[in-house]
Amino acid sequence: MPNSIRTTSNAQINTNSTQATFKAGDSVLCPSVGFAAYKLFNDKEYGCLGFTLNGKTYHYRDDGKVSRDDSAPSLFYNTPANRQAINTLYGSKHRIKTIDCTDADDDEVILMPSIMLSDIACDINAAATTLHDIGQLLHLIATRQIEPHTAIALARLSQDAADTWINLLYSQLDTINEPLAQTGFGKVDACAY
């Protein structure tokens, strides 16, 4: 049996009997209408919540049901967990493939697009390559294998490369600090230099 998908989002799908209460401005999912996210508004004419799609307005009570006699709500909060659950139950043109790298004792999980992870991996690889090159240059300088005027020129280029990668890596740190700030780990502080 595959690992379950765990997130720290405020998922509506739960095991307790507390019903969600929706309000104007909430971003919701409604699989009976479509697979997009919809923004609720107060429809004063009908005295309920609604959202509009292709010129048609769909109406709901604040508990997410169309009428009080419905056995289950039609609306769900727009969270990663609810999107994944709806995609699993109903299917979608845009299914999210989830690769679970968690351990059984993990209590916080961040979902991120694979392109974001790929960008971070590429930047780490390029920064490591630059550090390796600078290390090779320092070795050549220390063992006096290059002329002093050449060492000065190469050191200048190395400084420019190091400054560039410092800025790029701090930019990536800002990107990953956004979701980290919402976890128990918190943001990673950048070193002042």
Backbone as JSON Lines, residues from 0, in Angstrom:
{"i":0,"aa":"M","n":[0.85,-1.18,0.0],"ca":[0.0,0.0,0.0],"c":[0.89,1.23,0.0]}
{"i":1,"aa":"P","n":[0.67,2.22,-0.89],"ca":[1.53,3.41,-0.95],"c":[1.37,4.28,0.28]}
{"i":2,"aa":"N","n":[2.4,5.1,0.53],"ca":[2.34,6.03,1.65],"c":[1.2,7.01,1.45]}
{"i":3,"aa":"S","n":[0.61,7.45,2.55],"ca":[-0.46,8.43,2.45],"c":[0.14,9.8,2.21]}
{"i":4,"aa":"I","n":[-0.64,10.68,1.63],"ca":[-0.21,12.05,1.37],"c":[-0.55,12.87,2.6]}
{"i":5,"aa":"R","n":[0.49,13.53,3.17],"ca":[0.27,14.33,4.36],"c":[0.67,15.75,4.05]}
{"i":6,"aa":"T","n":[-0.12,16.7,4.51],"ca":[0.23,18.11,4.34],"c":[-0.08,18.84,5.62]}
{"i":7,"aa":"T","n":[0.43,20.06,5.72],"ca":[0.13,20.89,6.88],"c":[-0.96,21.9,6.55]}
{"i":8,"aa":"S","n":[-1.61,21.75,5.41],"ca":[-2.63,22.71,5.02],"c":[-3.87,22.53,5.88]}
{"i":9,"aa":"N","n":[-4.75,23.53,5.82],"ca":[-6.0,23.46,6.54],"c":[-7.01,22.67,5.72]}
{"i":10,"aa":"A","n":[-6.81,21.4,5.61],"ca":[-7.66,20.57,4.78],"c":[-9.03,20.42,5.4]}
{"i":11,"aa":"Q","n":[-10.05,20.47,4.57],"ca":[-11.4,20.31,5.05],"c":[-11.74,18.84,5.25]}
{"i":12,"aa":"I","n":[-11.12,17.96,4.48],"ca":[-11.41,16.55,4.55],"c":[-10.85,16.03,5.86]}
{"i":13,"aa":"N","n":[-11.73,15.66,6.78],"ca":[-11.29,15.2,8.09],"c":[-12.25,14.16,8.63]}
{"i":14,"aa":"T","n":[-11.92,13.67,9.8],"ca":[-12.74,12.6,10.35],"c":[-13.72,13.1,11.4]}
{"i":15,"aa":"N","n":[-13.62,14.36,11.82],"ca":[-14.57,14.81,12.83],"c":[-15.85,15.3,12.16]}
{"i":16,"aa":"S","n":[-16.84,15.58,12.97],"ca":[-18.15,15.91,12.41],"c":[-18.37,17.42,12.27]}
{"i":17,"aa":"T","n":[-17.38,18.24,12.53],"ca":[-17.52,19.69,12.4],"c":[-17.6,20.07,10.93]}
{"i":18,"aa":"Q","n":[-18.69,20.77,10.57],"ca":[-18.87,21.2,9.18],"c":[-18.12,22.5,8.94]}
{"i":19,"aa":"A","n":[-17.58,22.64,7.75],"ca":[-16.91,23.87,7.36],"c":[-17.95,24.97,7.18]}
{"i":20,"aa":"T","n":[-17.55,26.19,7.47],"ca":[-18.41,27.35,7.24],"c":[-17.71,28.24,6.24]}
{"i":21,"aa":"F","n":[-18.38,28.49,5.13],"ca":[-17.8,29.29,4.06],"c":[-18.3,30.72,4.15]}
{"i":22,"aa":"K","n":[-17.5,31.64,3.58],"ca":[-17.88,33.05,3.56],"c":[-17.43,33.68,2.25]}
{"i":23,"aa":"A","n":[-17.94,34.84,1.97],"ca":[-17.54,35.56,0.76],"c":[-16.04,35.78,0.77]}
{"i":24,"aa":"G","n":[-15.41,35.6,-0.4],"ca":[-13.98,35.76,-0.52],"c":[-13.19,34.46,-0.43]}
{"i":25,"aa":"D","n":[-13.82,33.39,0.1],"ca":[-13.13,32.1,0.19],"c":[-12.88,31.54,-1.2]}
{"i":26,"aa":"S","n":[-11.72,30.93,-1.37],"ca":[-11.39,30.22,-2.61],"c":[-11.8,28.77,-2.39]}
{"i":27,"aa":"V","n":[-12.69,28.27,-3.25],"ca":[-13.25,26.93,-3.05],"c":[-13.12,26.07,-4.3]}
{"i":28,"aa":"L","n":[-13.26,24.79,-4.08],"ca":[-13.33,23.8,-5.16],"c":[-14.74,23.25,-5.19]}
{"i":29,"aa":"C","n":[-15.23,22.98,-6.36],"ca":[-16.57,22.42,-6.52],"c":[-16.52,21.4,-7.66]}
{"i":30,"aa":"P","n":[-16.18,20.13,-7.35],"ca":[-15.99,19.14,-8.41],"c":[-17.24,18.86,-9.23]}
{"i":31,"aa":"S","n":[-18.41,19.16,-8.71],"ca":[-19.62,18.93,-9.5],"c":[-19.77,19.95,-10.63]}
{"i":32,"aa":"V","n":[-19.03,21.08,-10.53],"ca":[-19.08,22.12,-11.56],"c":[-17.84,22.05,-12.46]}
{"i":33,"aa":"G","n":[-16.67,21.87,-11.87],"ca":[-15.43,21.83,-12.64],"c":[-14.24,21.68,-11.72]}
{"i":34,"aa":"F","n":[-13.04,21.73,-12.3],"ca":[-11.83,21.49,-11.53],"c":[-11.02,22.75,-11.24]}
{"i":35,"aa":"A","n":[-11.59,23.91,-11.48],"ca":[-10.9,25.17,-11.18],"c":[-11.2,25.58,-9.75]}
{"i":36,"aa":"A","n":[-10.51,26.61,-9.28],"ca":[-10.82,27.21,-7.98],"c":[-11.78,28.37,-8.24]}
{"i":37,"aa":"Y","n":[-12.75,28.54,-7.37],"ca":[-13.77,29.58,-7.53],"c":[-13.78,30.46,-6.29]}
{"i":38,"aa":"K","n":[-14.01,31.76,-6.5],"ca":[-14.07,32.7,-5.38],"c":[-15.54,32.98,-5.05]}
{"i":39,"aa":"L","n":[-15.92,32.76,-3.8],"ca":[-17.3,32.98,-3.37],"c":[-17.6,34.45,-3.17]}
{"i":40,"aa":"F","n":[-18.87,34.82,-3.44],"ca":[-19.34,36.17,-3.16],"c":[-20.72,36.06,-2.54]}
{"i":41,"aa":"N","n":[-21.13,37.13,-1.83],"ca":[-22.47,37.17,-1.26],"c":[-23.46,37.55,-2.36]}
{"i":42,"aa":"D","n":[-24.4,36.68,-2.64],"ca":[-25.45,36.99,-3.62],"c":[-26.65,37.48,-2.82]}
{"i":43,"aa":"K","n":[-26.73,38.81,-2.66],"ca":[-27.78,39.39,-1.83],"c":[-29.17,39.14,-2.39]}
{"i":44,"aa":"E","n":[-29.28,39.01,-3.7],"ca":[-30.58,38.77,-4.33],"c":[-31.19,37.45,-3.84]}
{"i":45,"aa":"Y","n":[-30.34,36.42,-3.69],"ca":[-30.82,35.11,-3.27],"c":[-30.53,34.79,-1.81]}
{"i":46,"aa":"G","n":[-29.78,35.66,-1.13],"ca":[-29.47,35.46,0.28],"c":[-28.57,34.26,0.55]}
{"i":47,"aa":"C","n":[-27.62,34.04,-0.33],"ca":[-26.69,32.92,-0.14],"c":[-25.34,33.26,-0.79]}
{"i":48,"aa":"L","n":[-24.44,32.3,-0.73],"ca":[-23.14,32.46,-1.37],"c":[-23.21,31.97,-2.8]}
{"i":49,"aa":"G","n":[-22.34,32.47,-3.64],"ca":[-22.33,32.0,-5.02],"c":[-20.99,32.25,-5.68]}
{"i":50,"aa":"F","n":[-20.8,31.63,-6.82],"ca":[-19.69,31.93,-7.71],"c":[-20.21,31.82,-9.13]}
{"i":51,"aa":"T","n":[-19.55,32.51,-10.04],"ca":[-20.01,32.55,-11.43],"c":[-18.98,31.87,-12.32]}
{"i":52,"aa":"L","n":[-19.48,31.08,-13.25],"ca":[-18.63,30.42,-14.24],"c":[-19.35,30.47,-15.58]}
{"i":53,"aa":"N","n":[-18.67,31.01,-16.58],"ca":[-19.23,31.12,-17.93],"c":[-20.61,31.75,-17.94]}
{"i":54,"aa":"G","n":[-20.78,32.81,-17.16],"ca":[-22.04,33.54,-17.14],"c":[-23.13,32.92,-16.28]}
{"i":55,"aa":"K","n":[-22.9,31.76,-15.69],"ca":[-23.9,31.11,-14.84],"c":[-23.45,31.21,-13.39]}
{"i":56,"aa":"T","n":[-24.39,31.56,-12.51],"ca":[-24.09,31.66,-11.09],"c":[-24.57,30.41,-10.37]}
{"i":57,"aa":"Y","n":[-23.7,29.84,-9.55],"ca":[-24.02,28.65,-8.75],"c":[-24.18,29.11,-7.31]}
{"i":58,"aa":"H","n":[-25.24,28.65,-6.64],"ca":[-25.57,29.12,-5.3],"c":[-25.39,28.01,-4.26]}
{"i":59,"aa":"Y","n":[-24.89,28.42,-3.07],"ca":[-24.63,27.47,-1.99],"c":[-24.91,28.12,-0.65]}
{"i":60,"aa":"R","n":[-25.21,27.29,0.31],"ca":[-25.37,27.74,1.69],"c":[-23.98,27.89,2.3]}
{"i":61,"aa":"D","n":[-23.89,28.5,3.49],"ca":[-22.57,28.69,4.11],"c":[-21.93,27.4,4.59]}
{"i":62,"aa":"D","n":[-22.7,26.29,4.61],"ca":[-22.11,24.99,4.96],"c":[-21.63,24.23,3.72]}
{"i":63,"aa":"G","n":[-21.69,24.88,2.55],"ca":[-21.2,24.27,1.31],"c":[-22.21,23.38,0.61]}
{"i":64,"aa":"K","n":[-23.41,23.3,1.12],"ca":[-24.45,22.48,0.5],"c":[-25.35,23.36,-0.37]}
{"i":65,"aa":"V","n":[-25.98,22.72,-1.36],"ca":[-26.94,23.44,-2.2],"c":[-28.22,23.65,-1.42]}
{"i":66,"aa":"S","n":[-28.66,22.63,-0.69],"ca":[-29.84,22.76,0.17],"c":[-29.57,22.05,1.49]}
{"i":67,"aa":"R","n":[-30.38,22.34,2.5],"ca":[-30.14,21.74,3.81],"c":[-30.39,20.24,3.8]}
{"i":68,"aa":"D","n":[-31.09,19.73,2.79],"ca":[-31.37,18.3,2.71],"c":[-30.23,17.49,2.09]}
{"i":69,"aa":"D","n":[-29.23,18.18,1.56],"ca":[-28.09,17.45,0.99],"c":[-27.35,16.69,2.08]}
{"i":70,"aa":"S","n":[-26.89,15.5,1.75],"ca":[-26.17,14.69,2.74],"c":[-24.71,15.1,2.86]}
{"i":71,"aa":"A","n":[-24.15,15.73,1.84],"ca":[-22.74,16.13,1.87],"c":[-22.59,17.48,1.19]}
{"i":72,"aa":"P","n":[-21.57,18.24,1.57],"ca":[-21.34,19.53,0.93],"c":[-20.83,19.35,-0.5]}
{"i":73,"aa":"S","n":[-21.04,20.39,-1.31],"ca":[-20.53,20.41,-2.68],"c":[-19.27,21.26,-2.78]}
{"i":74,"aa":"L","n":[-19.0,22.08,-1.76],"ca":[-17.85,22.97,-1.77],"c":[-16.78,22.45,-0.81]}
{"i":75,"aa":"F","n":[-15.51,22.71,-1.18],"ca":[-14.37,22.35,-0.35],"c":[-13.37,23.5,-0.43]}
{"i":76,"aa":"Y","n":[-12.68,23.76,0.68],"ca":[-11.65,24.8,0.64],"c":[-10.59,24.45,-0.38]}
{"i":77,"aa":"N","n":[-10.06,25.46,-1.06],"ca":[-9.02,25.26,-2.06],"c":[-7.67,25.12,-1.36]}
{"i":78,"aa":"T","n":[-7.34,23.88,-0.99],"ca":[-6.06,23.56,-0.36],"c":[-5.37,22.48,-1.19]}
{"i":79,"aa":"P","n":[-4.05,22.34,-1.07],"ca":[-3.37,21.27,-1.81],"c":[-3.94,19.89,-1.5]}
{"i":80,"aa":"A","n":[-4.25,19.63,-0.23],"ca":[-4.79,18.32,0.15],"c":[-6.15,18.08,-0.5]}
{"i":81,"aa":"N","n":[-7.01,19.1,-0.49],"ca":[-8.33,18.92,-1.1],"c":[-8.24,18.79,-2.62]}
{"i":82,"aa":"R","n":[-7.33,19.56,-3.26],"ca":[-7.16,19.41,-4.71],"c":[-6.71,18.0,-5.05]}
{"i":83,"aa":"Q","n":[-5.76,17.47,-4.28],"ca":[-5.27,16.12,-4.53],"c":[-6.38,15.09,-4.3]}
{"i":84,"aa":"A","n":[-7.14,15.25,-3.23],"ca":[-8.23,14.31,-2.94],"c":[-9.28,14.34,-4.05]}
{"i":85,"aa":"I","n":[-9.62,15.52,-4.52],"ca":[-10.62,15.64,-5.6],"c":[-10.07,15.04,-6.89]}
{"i":86,"aa":"N","n":[-8.79,15.32,-7.18],"ca":[-8.19,14.71,-8.37],"c":[-8.2,13.19,-8.28]}
{"i":87,"aa":"T","n":[-7.95,12.66,-7.09],"ca":[-7.95,11.21,-6.9],"c":[-9.36,10.64,-7.06]}
{"i":88,"aa":"L","n":[-10.34,11.3,-6.48],"ca":[-11.72,10.79,-6.53],"c":[-12.38,10.97,-7.89]}
{"i":89,"aa":"Y","n":[-12.22,12.15,-8.48],"ca":[-12.97,12.48,-9.68],"c":[-12.13,12.48,-10.95]}
{"i":90,"aa":"G","n":[-10.82,12.5,-10.8],"ca":[-9.97,12.62,-11.98],"c":[-9.94,14.06,-12.45]}
{"i":91,"aa":"S","n":[-8.98,14.34,-13.29],"ca":[-8.83,15.7,-13.8],"c":[-7.92,15.67,-15.0]}
{"i":92,"aa":"K","n":[-8.08,16.68,-15.86],"ca":[-7.15,16.82,-16.98],"c":[-5.76,17.15,-16.47]}
{"i":93,"aa":"H","n":[-5.69,17.75,-15.3],"ca":[-4.42,18.21,-14.75],"c":[-4.13,17.5,-13.43]}
{"i":94,"aa":"R","n":[-3.99,16.21,-13.47],"ca":[-3.7,15.44,-12.26],"c":[-2.34,15.85,-11.71]}
{"i":95,"aa":"I","n":[-2.24,15.86,-10.42],"ca":[-0.98,16.17,-9.76],"c":[-0.32,14.85,-9.4]}
{"i":96,"aa":"K","n":[0.86,14.62,-9.95],"ca":[1.63,13.44,-9.61],"c":[2.39,13.76,-8.33]}
{"i":97,"aa":"T","n":[2.17,12.99,-7.28],"ca":[2.82,13.23,-6.01],"c":[3.86,12.15,-5.76]}
{"i":98,"aa":"I","n":[5.08,12.56,-5.49],"ca":[6.15,11.64,-5.15],"c":[6.4,11.81,-3.67]}
{"i":99,"aa":"D","n":[6.09,10.78,-2.9],"ca":[6.16,10.86,-1.45],"c":[7.53,10.42,-0.96]}
{"i":100,"aa":"C","n":[8.32,11.35,-0.45],"ca":[9.65,11.05,0.1],"c":[9.64,11.16,1.62]}
{"i":101,"aa":"T","n":[8.47,11.1,2.22],"ca":[8.37,11.28,3.66],"c":[8.65,9.98,4.39]}
{"i":102,"aa":"D","n":[8.98,10.14,5.67],"ca":[9.14,9.01,6.57],"c":[7.9,8.93,7.45]}
{"i":103,"aa":"A","n":[7.72,7.79,8.09],"ca":[6.52,7.57,8.9],"c":[6.41,8.58,10.04]}
{"i":104,"aa":"D","n":[7.53,9.1,10.56],"ca":[7.47,10.03,11.69],"c":[7.45,11.5,11.27]}
{"i":105,"aa":"D","n":[7.36,11.78,9.99],"ca":[7.28,13.18,9.53],"c":[5.91,13.75,9.92]}
{"i":106,"aa":"D","n":[5.93,14.93,10.54],"ca":[4.66,15.54,10.91],"c":[4.37,16.83,10.16]}
{"i":107,"aa":"E","n":[5.3,17.28,9.31],"ca":[5.07,18.44,8.46],"c":[5.6,18.14,7.07]}
{"i":108,"aa":"V","n":[4.82,18.49,6.05],"ca":[5.22,18.23,4.67],"c":[4.91,19.48,3.86]}
{"i":109,"aa":"I","n":[5.8,19.84,2.95],"ca":[5.58,20.97,2.05],"c":[5.44,20.41,0.65]}
{"i":110,"aa":"L","n":[4.35,20.74,-0.03],"ca":[4.19,20.37,-1.43],"c":[4.71,21.52,-2.27]}
{"i":111,"aa":"M","n":[5.57,21.2,-3.24],"ca":[6.09,22.23,-4.13],"c":[6.14,21.67,-5.54]}
{"i":112,"aa":"P","n":[6.04,22.54,-6.53],"ca":[6.14,22.06,-7.91],"c":[7.53,21.5,-8.18]}
{"i":113,"aa":"S","n":[7.61,20.47,-9.0],"ca":[8.89,19.84,-9.29],"c":[9.84,20.81,-10.0]}
{"i":114,"aa":"I","n":[9.32,21.77,-10.76],"ca":[10.18,22.74,-11.43],"c":[10.93,23.59,-10.4]}
{"i":115,"aa":"M","n":[10.27,23.89,-9.28],"ca":[10.92,24.66,-8.22],"c":[12.07,23.85,-7.6]}
{"i":116,"aa":"L","n":[11.83,22.58,-7.36],"ca":[12.87,21.71,-6.81],"c":[14.01,21.55,-7.81]}
{"i":117,"aa":"S","n":[13.68,21.44,-9.1],"ca":[14.7,21.33,-10.14],"c":[15.56,22.6,-10.21]}
{"i":118,"aa":"D","n":[14.93,23.77,-10.1],"ca":[15.68,25.03,-10.1],"c":[16.65,25.08,-8.93]}
{"i":119,"aa":"I","n":[16.2,24.67,-7.76],"ca":[17.06,24.67,-6.58],"c":[18.23,23.71,-6.79]}
{"i":120,"aa":"A","n":[17.95,22.5,-7.31],"ca":[19.02,21.52,-7.55],"c":[20.03,22.03,-8.57]}
{"i":121,"aa":"C","n":[19.57,22.67,-9.64],"ca":[20.48,23.22,-10.66],"c":[21.36,24.32,-10.07]}
{"i":122,"aa":"D","n":[20.77,25.19,-9.24],"ca":[21.56,26.26,-8.63],"c":[22.59,25.7,-7.65]}
{"i":123,"aa":"I","n":[22.23,24.69,-6.88],"ca":[23.18,24.07,-5.96],"c":[24.33,23.44,-6.74]}
{"i":124,"aa":"N","n":[24.01,22.74,-7.82],"ca":[25.04,22.11,-8.64],"c":[25.99,23.15,-9.24]}
{"i":125,"aa":"A","n":[25.45,24.23,-9.78],"ca":[26.28,25.27,-10.39],"c":[27.13,25.98,-9.34]}
{"i":126,"aa":"A","n":[26.57,26.24,-8.16],"ca":[27.35,26.88,-7.1],"c":[28.47,25.96,-6.64]}
{"i":127,"aa":"A","n":[28.19,24.66,-6.52],"ca":[29.23,23.7,-6.12],"c":[30.35,23.65,-7.17]}
{"i":128,"aa":"T","n":[29.99,23.69,-8.44],"ca":[30.99,23.69,-9.52],"c":[31.86,24.95,-9.43]}
{"i":129,"aa":"T","n":[31.25,26.09,-9.18],"ca":[31.99,27.34,-9.04],"c":[32.94,27.28,-7.84]}
{"i":130,"aa":"L","n":[32.46,26.75,-6.72],"ca":[33.33,26.61,-5.55],"c":[34.5,25.67,-5.84]}
{"i":131,"aa":"H","n":[34.24,24.6,-6.57],"ca":[35.31,23.67,-6.95],"c":[36.35,24.41,-7.81]}
{"i":132,"aa":"D","n":[35.88,25.18,-8.79],"ca":[36.81,25.93,-9.66],"c":[37.65,26.92,-8.86]}
{"i":133,"aa":"I","n":[37.01,27.61,-7.91],"ca":[37.75,28.56,-7.07],"c":[38.77,27.8,-6.23]}
{"i":134,"aa":"G","n":[38.41,26.63,-5.73],"ca":[39.36,25.81,-4.98],"c":[40.56,25.4,-5.82]}
{"i":135,"aa":"Q","n":[40.3,25.05,-7.08],"ca":[41.39,24.69,-8.0],"c":[42.32,25.89,-8.22]}
{"i":136,"aa":"L","n":[41.72,27.08,-8.39],"ca":[42.51,28.29,-8.59],"c":[43.37,28.58,-7.36]}
{"i":137,"aa":"L","n":[42.78,28.46,-6.17],"ca":[43.54,28.7,-4.95],"c":[44.7,27.71,-4.81]}
{"i":138,"aa":"H","n":[44.46,26.48,-5.24],"ca":[45.53,25.49,-5.22],"c":[46.67,25.91,-6.16]}
{"i":139,"aa":"L","n":[46.32,26.35,-7.36],"ca":[47.34,26.8,-8.31],"c":[48.13,27.99,-7.77]}
{"i":140,"aa":"I","n":[47.43,28.92,-7.11],"ca":[48.1,30.09,-6.53],"c":[49.01,29.65,-5.38]}
{"i":141,"aa":"A","n":[48.51,28.79,-4.51],"ca":[49.29,28.35,-3.34],"c":[50.54,27.58,-3.75]}
{"i":142,"aa":"T","n":[50.45,26.81,-4.83],"ca":[51.62,26.02,-5.28],"c":[52.46,26.78,-6.3]}
{"i":143,"aa":"R","n":[52.12,28.06,-6.53],"ca":[52.87,28.96,-7.42],"c":[53.02,28.4,-8.83]}
{"i":144,"aa":"Q","n":[51.92,27.83,-9.33],"ca":[51.93,27.26,-10.66],"c":[51.49,28.26,-11.73]}
{"i":145,"aa":"I","n":[51.09,29.47,-11.31],"ca":[50.7,30.5,-12.28],"c":[51.43,31.79,-11.94]}
{"i":146,"aa":"E","n":[51.57,32.64,-12.94],"ca":[52.25,33.92,-12.77],"c":[51.43,34.84,-11.86]}
{"i":147,"aa":"P","n":[52.08,35.72,-11.09],"ca":[51.35,36.62,-10.18],"c":[50.31,37.49,-10.89]}
{"i":148,"aa":"H","n":[50.62,38.06,-12.07],"ca":[49.64,38.91,-12.75],"c":[48.44,38.08,-13.23]}
{"i":149,"aa":"T","n":[48.65,36.83,-13.59],"ca":[47.56,35.93,-13.99],"c":[46.7,35.58,-12.77]}
{"i":150,"aa":"A","n":[47.36,35.35,-11.64],"ca":[46.64,35.04,-10.41],"c":[45.7,36.18,-10.02]}
{"i":151,"aa":"I","n":[46.18,37.42,-10.17],"ca":[45.36,38.59,-9.83],"c":[44.12,38.65,-10.73]}
{"i":152,"aa":"A","n":[44.3,38.45,-12.04],"ca":[43.17,38.49,-12.98],"c":[42.18,37.36,-12.69]}
{"i":153,"aa":"L","n":[42.69,36.17,-12.42],"ca":[41.8,35.04,-12.13],"c":[41.1,35.22,-10.79]}
{"i":154,"aa":"A","n":[41.78,35.82,-9.83],"ca":[41.14,36.09,-8.53],"c":[39.99,37.08,-8.7]}
{"i":155,"aa":"R","n":[40.18,38.1,-9.56],"ca":[39.11,39.07,-9.82],"c":[37.89,38.38,-10.43]}
{"i":156,"aa":"L","n":[38.15,37.5,-11.42],"ca":[37.05,36.76,-12.04],"c":[36.36,35.84,-11.04]}
{"i":157,"aa":"S","n":[37.16,35.22,-10.17],"ca":[36.59,34.33,-9.14],"c":[35.71,35.11,-8.18]}
{"i":158,"aa":"Q","n":[36.15,36.33,-7.82],"ca":[35.35,37.17,-6.92],"c":[34.02,37.52,-7.56]}
{"i":159,"aa":"D","n":[34.03,37.87,-8.86],"ca":[32.78,38.17,-9.57],"c":[31.86,36.95,-9.6]}
{"i":160,"aa":"A","n":[32.42,35.77,-9.87],"ca":[31.63,34.54,-9.9],"c":[31.04,34.25,-8.53]}
{"i":161,"aa":"A","n":[31.85,34.41,-7.48],"ca":[31.38,34.16,-6.11],"c":[30.24,35.12,-5.76]}
{"i":162,"aa":"D","n":[30.4,36.41,-6.08],"ca":[29.35,37.4,-5.8],"c":[28.05,37.05,-6.52]}
{"i":163,"aa":"T","n":[28.17,36.64,-7.77],"ca":[26.98,36.26,-8.55],"c":[26.26,35.09,-7.9]}
{"i":164,"aa":"W","n":[27.01,34.07,-7.52],"ca":[26.37,32.89,-6.92],"c":[25.84,33.17,-5.52]}
{"i":165,"aa":"I","n":[26.48,34.06,-4.79],"ca":[25.94,34.44,-3.48],"c":[24.56,35.06,-3.67]}
{"i":166,"aa":"N","n":[24.41,35.97,-4.62],"ca":[23.12,36.62,-4.87],"c":[22.07,35.61,-5.34]}
{"i":167,"aa":"L","n":[22.46,34.69,-6.24],"ca":[21.51,33.68,-6.73],"c":[21.07,32.74,-5.62]}
{"i":168,"aa":"L","n":[21.99,32.32,-4.78],"ca":[21.63,31.41,-3.7],"c":[20.77,32.1,-2.64]}
{"i":169,"aa":"Y","n":[21.04,33.37,-2.35],"ca":[20.17,34.1,-1.42],"c":[18.77,34.28,-2.0]}
{"i":170,"aa":"S","n":[18.68,34.44,-3.3],"ca":[17.38,34.53,-3.95],"c":[16.61,33.21,-3.79]}
{"i":171,"aa":"Q","n":[17.3,32.09,-3.98],"ca":[16.67,30.78,-3.77],"c":[16.28,30.61,-2.31]}
{"i":172,"aa":"L","n":[17.11,31.1,-1.39],"ca":[16.79,31.01,0.04],"c":[15.5,31.76,0.34]}
{"i":173,"aa":"D","n":[15.34,32.94,-0.25],"ca":[14.08,33.69,-0.08],"c":[12.89,32.88,-0.57]}
{"i":174,"aa":"T","n":[13.07,32.19,-1.71],"ca":[11.97,31.4,-2.28],"c":[11.57,30.25,-1.35]}
{"i":175,"aa":"I","n":[12.54,29.53,-0.81],"ca":[12.17,28.39,0.03],"c":[11.84,28.81,1.46]}
{"i":176,"aa":"N","n":[12.22,30.03,1.85],"ca":[11.86,30.51,3.19],"c":[10.36,30.78,3.32]}
{"i":177,"aa":"E","n":[9.68,31.08,2.2],"ca":[8.24,31.34,2.28],"c":[7.48,30.14,2.85]}
{"i":178,"aa":"P","n":[7.64,28.93,2.27],"ca":[6.94,27.8,2.88],"c":[7.55,27.38,4.22]}
{"i":179,"aa":"L","n":[8.87,27.54,4.39],"ca":[9.49,27.16,5.67],"c":[8.97,27.99,6.83]}
{"i":180,"aa":"A","n":[8.63,29.25,6.56],"ca":[8.12,30.12,7.61],"c":[6.81,29.6,8.2]}
{"i":181,"aa":"Q","n":[6.11,28.78,7.46],"ca":[4.83,28.24,7.91],"c":[4.99,26.93,8.68]}
{"i":182,"aa":"T","n":[6.22,26.46,8.82],"ca":[6.49,25.2,9.51],"c":[7.07,25.45,10.88]}
{"i":183,"aa":"G","n":[7.27,24.38,11.62],"ca":[7.91,24.47,12.92],"c":[9.38,24.8,12.84]}
{"i":184,"aa":"F","n":[9.99,24.62,11.67],"ca":[11.4,24.93,11.5],"c":[11.64,26.42,11.37]}
{"i":185,"aa":"G","n":[10.73,27.13,10.74],"ca":[10.87,28.56,10.53],"c":[11.87,28.88,9.42]}
{"i":186,"aa":"K","n":[12.04,30.18,9.19],"ca":[12.94,30.65,8.13],"c":[14.4,30.37,8.48]}
{"i":187,"aa":"V","n":[15.2,30.23,7.44],"ca":[16.65,30.14,7.6],"c":[17.21,31.54,7.39]}
{"i":188,"aa":"D","n":[17.9,32.05,8.4],"ca":[18.46,33.41,8.31],"c":[19.66,33.43,7.39]}
{"i":189,"aa":"A","n":[19.72,34.45,6.54],"ca":[20.87,34.63,5.67],"c":[22.02,35.21,6.48]}
{"i":190,"aa":"C","n":[23.21,34.73,6.19],"ca":[24.41,35.24,6.88],"c":[24.71,36.63,6.35]}
{"i":191,"aa":"A","n":[25.0,37.54,7.26],"ca":[25.4,38.9,6.84],"c":[26.87,38.87,6.44]}
{"i":192,"aa":"Y","n":[27.17,39.44,5.31],"ca":[28.56,39.52,4.88],"c":[28.89,40.88,4.37]}
